[in-house]
Amino acid sequence: MKALSQETTCEYEFVSISQSEILKSHLNDSSIQLEGGYRIVHFGDSHIQADRITSHVREDFQEVGGNGGSGIIFPYSLCGSFGPNGVESQVKGKFTYATQLKNPSSVPLGVMGYSISLQQGAELSFVFNENFRGKKTSSITVWIHSPIDTVHLQLDSTWTLAQRKAVGLGIFTYTYQSNEIPNQIKLKANENIAFWGIEFNQTQGVSYQQNGLVGAQFTHLIAHEDHVVRQLTEIKPDLLIFSYGTNEAYDNIDSLSYYRKVSNFIKRIKTSFPNTGILITNAPDTRSSGRTPPSQVLVNETLRAVALQGQAAYYDLNKAMGGWGSLYTWSKKGFTLKDQLHFNKEGARVLGLLIAEAMFTATGIGQESQLEAMKKEITAALCKNPQEPVTPEIVKPQQEPITTQQAEKPKPPVEKKKTSPSSKKNRIYVVKSGDTLSGIAQKTHTTVKHLISKNKISATDIIRPGQKLKY
């Protein structure tokens, strides 16, 4: 997107979904309105768990296919995390929890990536207020994991057990009915069990379930793929979306190993669910606490390769934001939190719109007026403050085995102080802890290319505190 004057019409180039025909074969106006509802399950990291991005995509889809709820929900707040929105939960009695990242006892985990182990006699309760992003009904399903095949749960007296089903691998579902739509649910563990989530059942409309996990990488999900696949067999998703890469971007990953693990997982998903669509999105541009993610380009290129070679649809969300360094522009427009890793409500709304617009355009679902409204809102958001300078970040990190070209972007105009020729020639910057070449270039009002040339170093060289750089 160009830096524009007040008199210039803003232009935004919308990014298309690659291999959109794969998505279109599973998602269209006919399939989204079939009897029994249409189920979308979206996996990812903290961006997804927060449900800010996914809540907007959910709303757009449910505007077309009807409100089928938000699928399985989980009380993240009991595990030291946040959410879900509009739900207050507590446990009376002894319990422990595990996640894909924190699991000292190596307990099995399913699609939510979280588990609460309730000791016998512990009571788990939920209160749903007006902010709950779901659709309440008189029928609910409770998901548990237990090594014992017996009745484990007891709900308050307003509920009647209608069905108990063994899904396999120790996974059980308990479906209850009530004569009224509940605002509160209490369940008691008759035996030691692991609670995996609760779902308000729907038979019509689009169900959009988010399975986000703070700090998650794609491989964290893959580590539990047997239980994940078995649980998905019962959920019967029509569309699976995978949005990982942000946390991997801050690690130094083995791209070949990462590719093989993710690729093999996608192959298994396609074999297990041949009638289910698959969409992979990449990592948005972030700068966690000012840190440049060293593997962002590499991770995104690897995810793209997995999708294209694994016959899955692929959406370049990073490019849709504006590409490498676009986080600075988004931050100046007020779309990010202070950590520059997460997006605020307005930023999440734009990201959700970008994903929904790309999916609607690729598949042709919905009314043209709805699509045009999305595009207008996106353009208005991304083109606000048109005199805002573009990002000062100009060089992408380069790592093997994927090679990326260095791409310079225009720098914002900087008012330079007048200095004598001799002072310019002898300028020195002493590297501080946490410094990067791009950060130093910004501080010294120069470019990374200039620093590299002046100091006879490369873009991949490690700089250390105390090192002196000419600029």
ABEGO torsion letter per residue (X at the ends): XBBBBAABBBBBBBBBBBGAAAAAAABBAAAAABBGEBBBBBBEBAAAAAGAAAAAAAAAAAAAAEBAEAEBBBBAAAAGBBOBBGBBBBBBEBBBBBBAABBAAGBBBBAAGBBBBBBBGBBBBBBBBAABBBBBBABBBBBBBBABBBBABBBBAABBBABBBBAEGGBBBBBBBBABBBABBBBBBABBBBBAEBBBBBABEBBBBBBBBBGBBAAAAAAAAAAAAAAAAAAGBABBBBBBGAAAAABBBBAAAAAAAAAAAAAAAAAABAABBBBBBBBBBBBBGGBBBAAAAAAAAAAAAAAAAAGBBBBBAAAAAGEBGAAAAAAAAGABBAAGABBBAAAAAAAAAAAAAAAAAAAGBEBAAAAAAAAAAAAAAAABGAABBBBABABBBBBOABBBBBBBBBBBBBBBBBBBAAAAAABBBBBBBGBBAAAAAAAAGBBAAAAAAAAGBBAABBBBBGBBBBX
